[in-house]
Every structure is written in structure tokens, then in C-alpha cells.
Amino acid sequence: MKLYTRTGDTGETGLYGGERVRKDDLRVAAYGSVDEANAALGVAATLGATEQLQMLQADLFVVGGDLATPLGRDIPRIAPEATVRLELQIDALEAGLTPLRNFILPGGTPLAAALHLARTLVRRAERAVVSLCEAEPAQTNPETLRYLNRLSDLLFALARSVNQSAGQPDILWKRNLD
């Protein structure tokens, strides 16, 4: 099987089930943004926390497939239990972190910086899913939005935890008044 099909050369792509849509369709933008976030998690996984990040990547494959497939088709969908799992991880991480009293700058160790970048890409995906949910509420699993919202929180907590474990303090934001 060839990697290229030429079927997208006119600016269209196929959804699961065969429907053809423009490549700038809200549904394509949503699952494309999830794919970007997944790739960023892959980069972060090369720096550490590999097993945990690969589990999140596997979840994002489900989220991407969920978003690529209008409701009504029998495919794996992201479920509330996945979001609860993220909440439990966030709670466990936050229990070991100093409470924040200031905004912090993304950065620190290479792994923490990569996690912050992945977090921002998850936020972009979340914004795309908001648009999709508004445009096609009866065709979009609302749990995708909740999952992505929680995932960005987890990546923030994980970045802080990675920095703390490395002895790297959070970089506090200081307003420049020049």
C-alpha cells in the first residue's frame, strides 16, 4: 500500500465512514490539533516520563478518532473514566507541589519545557473542539472537550513536578514596566 493516495490533492479528506470534507473543516481542524499535541507529547517522551506520556498519547489517538467520526458510528470513544483518571493524576501531583501564588513562565528543564509546549498545543486543540461542539453538538462527543481541558491541567502539573524533582524552581513571571 502506498503512503500517498492523491485523494487529498484538491483540498478534501475522508472521514471515517467515507464522507469527504474540506481539509479546513472544523472536524479536521479539531482532530488535526489533537494530532499536533500528540506529536509534542512524543517529543517530550524522548526526554523522560516515557510510559506515562505514551499512555496519554494512546488516549489522544482515541480522542482524534472520536473527533474524526461523527456520533452514531460504533468506534472507541473517549469516556468519562479517562477524564477522571487525569484528575486523579493531577491531584497526586499537586499534593507534592508548592501552591502557586504567581504566574509562572513555561520552561525549566528540557522535559518541563516540552510538557509546557504540549500543554499549549492541547489548549489549541481544546479551542478547536469548542468550535466543533458549537457547530455540531449532536455529532460530537462532549467528553473530548472535558478530557482535553483536564489534559492541559495535567501537563501543567507534570511540568512543575518534573522541575521540582530536578531541583529547578518555577520561573516566576515578573511584569516588565519599561
N, C-alpha and C positions, 0 to 999 in steps of 0.2 A: 504494500500500500504506500502510495506517495504521500509525502508530507503536505504538498500543495494540491489544491483541488481546482483552483481558478474560479470557484463558485462565488467568491467574495470580491472579485475584481471590479464589480460595478457598485460597491459600497453596501452590499447586503450580506447578511449572515443568516444561518439557520438556527432556530431554537430547537430544543428537544421536542420531538414530535413532528418536525419538518417545516413549521411555519417560517417564512422568510421575513426578516425585518431589516430596516436600515441599521448600519453599524453605529449610528448615533442615537438609536432608540434608547429610551430611559432604562429598559430592562438590560440592554447590552452595557450601558454605562455603569449600571449598578454591579453586575457581575464582573465587569472589567476592572472596576475599582477594587473589588474583593480580591481579584487575581493579583493586582499590584501589591496589595497589603500582604498577600500570601508570599509573594516573591521577596518582599522586605523581611518577613519572618525567616525565610530561608537564608538570607544573608546574615541575620542575627544569629541563627542556629550554627553558623560556621564559627562563631566566636564563643559559644557556650550555651548552656541550658538547652542542649540539643533535643533531649527526649521531650521535655515539656513543650518546646516550640513546635516540634514536629506533630505533637498531638493537636495543637492549635491549628497548624496547617491542615491537618486532616479534617478538622471541623470546618475550616474555611472552604475546603473542597465541597463539603455538603452545602454550606451556605451559597456558594457560587452556583451549584446545580439547582438548588432551591430557587434562586433568583432567576436562573435561565429558563425555568419551567413554570408556566402559569399553573395556578392551583387547579386541581381536578385530575392531574396525571399521577399515577402511582410511582413515586420516586422517593428516595430518602429525603426527609425534610429536617431542618434543624428544629429541635424540640426544646420546650422549657427546661428540661433537665440539664441541657448543655449550658444554659444561662445560669442556672443555679450552681452548677459545678464551678463556673467562673467566679461567682460571688463568694463561694467558699474559699477559693484560692486567694481572692483579694483580701478577705477577712484575715486569713492566716498570714499573709504578707504584712498587712497593716499592723497587726498585733506586734510585730517586731520592729516597726519603724517609728522614728520620732515624728510626732504630729507636725504637719506643715502649718506655719504661721505666715509664710510669704510665698509668692510665686517663685518657681524655680526655672532656670534655663535648661533646655534639653542638652544633655552632654554627660561628661564624666568619663567613665571607662568606654572603650570601643563598643562593648556589648550593650551598655546602657544607652549610648548614643544611637546604636542601631535599633534598639527597642523603642526609643522615642520617635525615630523616623517611622517605624512600623506603626506606632500609635497614631501618628498624624495621617498616615495613609488609610488606616481603619476609619478615622474620623471622616475622611473624604468619601469613603465607601458608604458610611452612615448617611452622609448628606445625599448621596445619590439614591439610596434606598428610601429616604424620606420622600424624595420626588416621585419615585416609583409607587410607593404606597399611596400617595395622594392621588396620582393619576389612575392607578389600577388597584384600588383597595380590595376588590373581590377576587383579584387574581394573584395577590402577593401575600406570602406568609408573614404576618406581623412579627413573629418571633425572630426573623432575620434582623430586624431593627433593634430589638432588645438585646440580642446576642452581640451585635457589633458595638452597641453602646457600652455594654459591660466589658467586652474585649479591650476596648481602648483604655478603660479604667484599670484593667488587669495589667496591661503593658506599661502603664504609668507606674503602678505599684512595683512591678517587677524591675523596671529600670532603677527605681530608687533603692530597691533591695540589693540589686547587683552592685550598685555604687557603694552602699553601706558595707556589704560583705568584703569589698575590695579596699575599704578604708577611705573611700573617696566621698567627701561630704557633698551634699546637694549644693549646686551653684545657685545662690540666691540672686534673684533679679533685683537690680538697683536702677532706679529711674535716672536717666541722664537728663539733667536740667540745663544743658548747654544752650 
